[in-house]
Amino acid sequence: MSKLRSPIVAVLGHVDHGKTTLLDRMRGTLVAAREAGGMTQHIGASLFPLDAVVETCRSLLGEIKVKRLEIPGLLFIDTPGHAAFANLRRRGGSLADLAILVIDVMKGIQEQTRESIQLLKARKTPFIVAANKIDLIPGWKPHELAPFPKTFEAQSRPVQEDLENRIYGLIGDLSFYGFRADLYSRIKDFTRTLAIVPVSGKTGEGIPDLLLVLLGLAQAFMKEQLTIHEGPAEGAVLEVLEEEGIGTTINAIISDGVLRVGDRIALMGFDGPFTTKVRALLMPKPLDEMRDPRDKFKRVDSVEAAVGVKIVAEGLSKAIAGSPIYAIPSPKEEQEILERVRSDVGEILLSTDKVGVVLKADTLGTLEAAILFLRERGIPVRRAGIGDVSKRDVVEAEIVRSKDEFKGVILAFNVKIPHQLEVDANNRGVRVFKGPVLFKIVEDYLEWVREETTRRKLRAFESLVKPGKIKILEGYVFRRSKPAIFGIEVLGGIVKPRYSMMNAKGKVVGTIAQIQDRGQSIPEARSGMKVAVSMREPIVGRHIHEGETLYVSIPENDARLLLKEYNDMLDEESRQVLEEIVKIKRAQNPLWAR
């Protein structure tokens, strides 16, 4: 029978929503569920063995038939957060098989929760929601490490209702992101419904439920992807770190195969794919072996998936976090595997001549997530790279700006831009959007585009001659000519000085020189107003008449723009007047303003 590996589980969520507390509590619980040392500590991950998980969940389901459970345990990435998850990348998806999205039940979905959801959606990673901090609900009576149904039953009715309302609020918020969610105990089909598990990282309540749901999902739906192949190792770089006395090392997650000391591995560097030989594989020492605090690691000869391991090799300072790792089985396959690394990241490290934004990020994983997010929104990327913003990035953005100023921008996630370079970018008119929250930068950019577009549209709209319709009031002719001064009522739209007016047959009868209301000059008159106007050209009684209706004679190009681009900016009455004007004009010229 094929052997299954432990599913890799990532933990994501907003800052301060209790990701680390929850992980620590789970670790403590699982160690307590067996003899000390029952949980294996990895680099960047912790393996929760199956028997410890089963022991923790036993109170929830009575005796679990262990024979049915084939996975060896759950491998938790214990560097919770977006960067860790984003770096667990494999082509077309994530190295993480499952994820826990931690949401503070008291605060609900917040900025980084939204970012986590976007990342999970982009990677198509199955996840469950841990509705954390139930112990903070007013009046909550904690029951250490109790399964959720048991602790919920022990609460007073008002406390139960408070939690139920918060869960329903969460279900509603998640539906906004396209997820059908429910409390895990009410779900019949976990493939269609997102499970919400109420927990407390502080008291441990709900932790058995959380582990059981993860175990069930992995066991039921993931056998194929959890099957270990005996061939060369595959994985991803979680972090690139400088270790005292060792030099630059990489913390890696191996997701398939076996990695041995002496293997050659291929991975992505700043200058392209490269190979290096594994000099050492390091694992943390168990607590009882850490007699010498300077010697934190023990050397191992080989590791088998799924595992977190520290790799020591030459040239790792140029390695990129988020890079794929492939062991090279033989020298003749080296070129083919280097090409595989290149094609894996080829869509991410971009340099094109297309009109698009310049994107910089701190790791390959976050860069990929940003590109996916931008593509979803139809935003092209001209240049995507890792590391701080450079002079070349500014020059590239300036070239784009000359063609499309909305795309001639730099989006910089978690990287620096030297102050002088930012000043230089501003002087060239290149906007720089920067910050530590990936999707916030993109949203800020899109908001800026929206605001600028609206502002420009408004400016262009303001410069157009608008539709207007007036009636010359009977008995209010104050002067018949040179200039004619008479009272009008605005029947629809707007009239302003310098607007040409035409009669119902389309003949221009003159231009409004001035508008007065109670003896005061005003810049415009709107629908419903009764005012006096002066016009130099017409003679009342010959060219225009009392009781007659006149229209603004809109220039053809302005009318075309009002019909095609700015129609939504006119009110209903103005649109009606515009239709009447167009009808009059097209009676003379059927192609007018088309």
N, C-alpha and C positions, 0 to 999 in steps of 0.2 A: 504493500500500500504506500502511496506517495506520502512524504512527510510534510506536515504543515508548519509554517513559522508563526511566531507571535504577530498579531496585527500591530501596526505602528499607529499609535494614538497621539494626536496633537491636541494641545489645550489653547484656546484663543478666547479673546474677550476684551472689554474695555479696561483701562487701567483702574485699579482699586475695586474691581468687581470680585476679587478674591480668588484669582486663578492659582496663585502660589500657595495660599492657605489651603485651598481644596486639595492640591497635589500633595502638600506636606501631610495633611490629615489622612489622605488615602495611603500614603507611604507608611505612616505610623500605624495605621489600622492593619495593613497587610503584614507588616513585620510582626505585630502583636498576634496575628492570626496563626503564626507558626513559631518555631524556635527563632531566636535572634539570628539575623543573617539570612532569613528566608527570602528576602527581596534582593535581587542582584542589582548592584549599582553599575550602570554603564556610563560612558562619556556622553553627556547631553541627554541621557535617557535612563529610565529605570524599568527593569523587567519585573512585573508582578506575576509570580508563578501561578499556574492554574490552581493548585491545591490551596494556596492562600486566598485566592479570589473566591473559590468555592466555599471555603470555611467562613469567609466574611458574609457571603450571600446565603448561607445555610438557614439562618433564622427566617429568611424571607420565603423560601420555598420548601422548607423541611429538608429531607434528604435529596440532594441532587445526584442523579445517576451519572457519576463521573465518566463512566465508560462511553457515554454519548459525546463527551467533550474531547475533541481531538487537538485543539490548539494548545501549545505549551504554556500560554499565559498572555499577558497584555504588555506590550512595550510602550511605555509612556515617554513622550518627549518632555523632559522636565525643564526645558527652557521655554516657558510659555510665552506666547506672543506672536505677532504677525510675521516678524522677520524669520523666526525659527520655522514657522509653517511655510512661509513663502519660499524658503531655501530648500524645503523638502520637495524638490521638483523633479518630475520625470517628464519626458516628452509626452505632451498631450494630457497631462494630469498631475497628480500629486503622489509623492512617495508615501505620504500618510494615508493609511487605509480608512481611518475613522478620525473624527474630531469631536471634542467637547467644546461647545460654545457656552462660556460662563456668562450669565447675565444676573446682575444684582436685582433680586425680585422687588426691592424697595425703589429702585431707580429706573428699571426698564432698559429699553434699547437706547444707547448713547453713541457718540461719534465713532469710537473705535469698534463698537459692536457692529455698526453699519459696515465699517471697513472689513471686519472679520467675515460678515455675511457675504460681501462682494467677493472676497478671496475664495471662500468656500464654494460659491456659485461658479466662479471662473474655473476653479480646479475640479468641479463636479465631485467634491468629496462628501460622502455620507457623514452626517453629524447628528448629535443629540444636544439638546439644550439643558444645561444645569442651571435651574432657577435657584441661585445661591442666596444665602443670608436669610433663610426663613426664620432663624432664631431672633431676628430683629423686628419681626412683626409684633406690634404692641400686644402684650398679654401672653406671648408664646411661652409654653412650658417645655423646656428642652428635655429630651430623652437620649442620652449619649448613644451614638452609633445605632439607633433604632431604625428599622426600615420605615419608609415614609408612611404606609398605611397605618402602622401601629402608632407612630407619634401623632399623626393627623387625628386619629380616633380619640386620642387622649386630650385634645385641645377643646376649649370651650366653643360653643356655636359661633359667637361673634368673631373669634380668631379664625375659625374654619372659613367663615364667609369672607373675611378680609383676604385670606390667601387665595380662595377661589376667584375672587374678583381680580386679583393681581394676575393670576394665571390666565383668566379670560382676556385681560388687557394685553398680555403677552401674545396670546393666540391671534388677536386682532392685529397687533403690530407686525407679527411675522407674516400674516396673510398679505400685507402690503408689499412684501418682498417675494411674493409668489409661493409661499410655503403653506401647506395645510398642516397645522400643528394641533396637538392635543396632549393632555396629561397622559403619561406613558401607560398608566393602568387602564385607560379607556380605549387604547388602540388595538384594533384587530389585525391590521395590515401595516407592518412597519416599513414596507417598501413605498407606501403612498403617503404616510403621515409622519411628520416630524415629531419625535418624542420629547416631551418636556418632563424633566425629573426634578422635583423640588428637593433641595439639599441644603446642608449647612456645613461649610468648611470648618467652622469653629467647633460644633458639637458632634459632627460626623453623621448627623441624621440624614437619611436618604442615600448615603454612600453605598450601602449594599444594593440598592435599587439601580443606581448609576452603573455599577460594575456589572450587574446582571444584564442590563439592557445592552451594554457594550459587548458582553460575552455572547449574548443571544444573536445580535446582529452579525458579529464576526463569524460565528459558527454556522448560521443559517444562510448567509448570502455571499461569503467571501472565500469559500474553499479553493476555488480556482486560482484567485490572485494570491492566496497565501501558500500555495504549493511551492516548496523549495526545489530549485534545480541544482544539481550537483556541480554545475560548470563554474566558470570564473565569476568572481564577485561583481556585483553592480550596486551602486548606491549614489549618495550625494554628499557634498560638502556642507555641513551645518554651519561651521565657523572656522575662520583662519585665526590662529592664536600664537602669540609669542610665549613660550614656556621657559622659565629661568633654568639655565643649565642644559637645555635641550635645543633651543632655537625655535624657528617657526614650525608649528605643527598644524594639522587640521583635525578638527572634530568631525567625524563622518558617521552617517547612518548607512549601514550595509543592508540592503533590502532583499538581496538574492545571492545565492551562491556562497562560496567560501573564499576568504581572503587570507593569504599566508605571508609571513615574513619572507622577503626575497622576491615576491611577485612584482612585476612591472605594472604600473597603473597609468592610465591616461586620464587627464582632466583638463579643464579650461583655465588658461591664464590670461592676464591682461593683454599679452601679445599674441594670443591664439592658443590652440591646444598644445599640450606638452606631455612628455612621459617622465616618470621617475621610478626609482626602485624603493620598495618598502623596506626601511632599515629596522623599524621596530613597530610593534602594535602594543599599545598601552591601555590598561583598564584600571579603574580605581581600586585601591586595596580595600578589602573589607575593614570595617571600623576597628575590629580587634587586632588587625595586623599593622595598623598605622603607628608603629613604635617610633619611627623617625619621620617627623612632620615634613622634612625636606623631600622625602621619598614617598610621594603621594600615589605613585602608580606601580602596578606590577606588569611585567612583560609577559605577553602570551605569544605562542608560535602561530596561532591561527584563530580566526573567528568565523562563525557561521550565522547566516541571516536568521532572524532580524536582530541586529545588534548596533549599539552605539560604541564607537571605538576611536581612540586617538592614534593618528598615523604619523610616524616620524619618517621623513624622507628629505632628500636634497631638493632645493628649488621651490619649496612650498610657499615662499613669500610672495610669489607671483600668482598663486592660486586664487580663484574667485569663489566666495561663498555662494552656494546655490549651484555650483558646477556639478555635472554628472561625474561619476567615477566608474571606470571600467577596468577590470583586471585584464591584462593582455596574455592570452594562453601561450602564444608562441611568437617569435620575432617576425615570421612571415605575415602575421595578422595585425602587426602594429599599425601600418598605414591605414588599413581598413577601419580600425578602431579609432584612430585619430580623426578620420573623416566622420565617423559616427558622432564623436564629441562635437566636431565643428557643425554638423547638420543639426544636432540637438539644440545648439544655442544660436544657430545661424539666423533664426527669426527674431532673436532678441538683441544681439549686438549689431545694430544697424548703422549703415552709412549710405544714404541714397541721395538722389538729386531731386526727390519729389518735394512738393510744397507741403510742409508739415512741421510739427513742433519739434523742438530739441528736448530730449528727455534724459535726465541723469539720475541714477539711484546708487545706493550703497552696495547692493548685492544683486546677483543674477535673478534670484527668485522674485524680489520686489520689482525689478525692472520688467520682468515678464508679466507680472500681475498688472503693472501700470499700462503696458502695451495692450493687454487684453481689454482692460477697462476703457482705454481710449478708443480702441477699435469698435467696441460695443456702441460707443457714442458717435461713431463715424468721424473720428479725428485722426487724420494721418500723422505718422511719425517720420520725420526726415532722418533724425540721428538719435540713436539710443546707445548709451554707454554707461560704464561704471566708474565711479570716482568723482572727485570734485569738479566743479564747473571750470572749464578752461577758456582761454582766449579764442580758440578755434570754435567752441560752442557758440560764443557771442557772435563771431563772424558769420557762422552758418545761419543763425537766427536772423541776423541783419539782412542776409541775402534773401531769405524767405519773406521778410517784412516788406521788401521792395515790391513783392508780388502780391502778398496777402498779409496785411498787418495784424490780422487776428491770429494767424498761425506763426508769425515771426516772434515766438516767445520761448522761454526756457522754463521747463518744469523740473525742479531740483528736489528730489526726495532724500532726506537724511544725509545730504552731502553739503560741503561748504562751498561758498563762492567768496574769493578774496574781496575785501571792501572796495579796493580800487577798480577791480574788474566789474563789480556791480555798478559803480558810478559810471564807468565807461559804457556799460550796457544801457543804462538809463539815458546817457547822452546820445546814444545811437537810436533811442526810441524802442529798445528791446525790453519788454517786461519780463521780470524773473519772478516766478511763483515758487516759494520754497517752504519747507516745513517737515515735521516728523510724521505727519499722518498722510499716507499716500493718497487716499481718495478725497481728503479735504483739499489738497492742492489742486486736484483735477476739478473738484466742484468750484473752488475759488476762481480757477481759470474760466470755467464755463459761465459762472455768474458774471465775471468781467466781460466776457464776449456778449452775453445777453444784455447787460447794462449799456455797453458801448453801442451795440447794434440798435437798441431802443433809442438811445440818445441821438444817434445819427439819423435814424429813421424819423424821429420827431423833428429834428432840425430840417431835414429835407421836406417833411410834410408841412412844416410851418412856412416854408418858402413858396409853397404852391398856392395858386389862386383857388379858393374854395367855392363850392356851389352856394348860391343865395337866390332868394326869390322875394320880391317886394311888391306891395300894392300902393299906388299913389292915392292918398286919402282925398276924398271929395271935400271941397270947402276949405282945404288947407294949402292953397297955392299962395305963397307970400310974394313971389316975383316970377313973372312969366319967362324972362330971358336975361342973358348976359350978366350974371348967371341966373339960371332958373333956380328958385328956392321953393321947396314944397315939402309937405309932411308925407311920411310913408309909414307903412307897417311892414315889419319883416315877417313874411309868411313861413319862411323856413331857411335853414342854413345861416349864412353870415354875409354881411357886406362891409367893405372897408373903403376909405379914400383910395383913389387910383384904380378902383375896380371898374372895368368897362361894363356897361349895361346894354342888354338887347331886348327887343320886344318878342312877342310870342311867335313871330315869323322868322326870327333869327337875325333881324337887322339891328346893328349897333346904333344906339341913339345918343350915346355920350358916356362920359366918365365921371364918377363921383369925385368931386373936389374936396368936400368937407361934410362931416356928419356932426350935428349938434343935438344935444339933449338938454332942455331947459336953459338954453343960451350958452352952454358949455360945449367946446369941441371935444369929441370922443374918438378913440382910435378905431372903433368897430361897433356894429349893431347886430344883435343876434335875434333869433326867432322869438316873436312875441313882443319885441320892443316897438314903440312908436316914437319916431325921431324926425328931425328935419334934415334934408340933404340939399347940397348945392351942386349943379352941373352946368358947365359953361356952354356946351354945344346945343342942347335942344331948346325949342320954344314950346312952352306948355300950350296946348290947344292946336298946335300944328304937328310937331314930331311926337309928342307924348300927350296923354290925356288923363284927366282925373278918373279914378276908378280902374285905370289900366294896370295890368300885371307885367312887371319887368323881371328879367333874369340876369345873373352875372354871366358875362360872355367869357367863359373859361378858355384860355389858350389850349389848343389841341393837345400839345404834349403834356400839359398839366392834367387834362382830363384823362388821357391815356394812363398816366401814373396813378391817378385817383381810382380809376376803374380796376387796374391790375395789381398794384402793389400796396396801396394805402386805403383800400376800401373799408378794411376792418377798423380804421382809425376815425372814420366818419360816423356820426350818430345816424339813427334810422331815418330821421327827417331829412338830413343832408343827403343821404343816399337816394331818397325819393326825388329830391330836387335835382340831383345830378342826372338821374334817369330822364327827367323831363327835359333838361338841357340837351342831353345826348340825342333824344328823340327829335327835338327841334333842329339840331345841327345835321342829323343824318337825313332829314327830309330834304336838305339841300345837297348833302354829300354823303352817300351811303357808307363810304369808307372812313368817315371822320372818326378819329381817336381809336381806330381798331388796331 
